[in-house]
Amino acid sequence: MAAPPSHHTHRVIGIIFGPPGSGKGTQAARLENELHVKHLSTGEILRAEVARDTPVGKQVKRIMAAGDLVPDDLIVDIVRRRLPEAEEGTGVLLDGFPRTVAQADSLDEMLTGEGHAVDFVLALTVPEDELVDRILRRAALEGRPDDTREAVAERMREYRKLTAAVLDHYRKRGVRIEEVDGTGTPDQVFDRISAHLSS
Ligand code: ADP
């Protein structure tokens, strides 16, 4: 006899991880279609708040322009509000969150509360000099206020000081970590990611 259909579909929770300029946003947008997961980018959410000049936007505008991280409780509140809706589909790909170990602890707590957990971390690796080149090239195209030389240097410092440790947090917990070479064209990187995730 065939097994009865499961009513409990497992939702995939993935994190796309990497330093500023590593192409997280670009790849996450593609993976949204490929994996049928909702792409949740905290950077995009914050930029939309700034553009709409909301109270949150007013609070974070200068912090972001300087390349600093916004306070943990502020970003955790945003994710806590958005996650349930994003999880209604087949899963979520988090981009830009968690960025500190405290944020990772908060995320683990949120997910445990619903019987979920982080399934994988996709970490893009790109040498630092190429990261800076990429961001400064993007600056000319998109004019993001945090793509100035000073703000980029600060974002790299924050990444090394606070964000890099997030990978160790998940490694210690035995979460599947896929490190993917993020150099080359977006298509080449996407092909590498697909190969990693399907194996
Ligand atoms: P990038 O990875 O290229 O720096 P993002 O779009 O992910 O770009 O983030 C842009 C900025 O938004 C960060 O420099 C920071 O100021 C703010 N930000 C985004 N996500 C977070 C987060 N999880 N915690 C703190 N600040 C964040």
Residues whose N, C-alpha, C, O or C-beta is under 5 A from the ligand:
A	BS01	ADP	P19 P20 G21 T42 G43 E44 L46 I63 M64 G67 D68 L69 V70 I75 G96 F97 P98 R99 R155
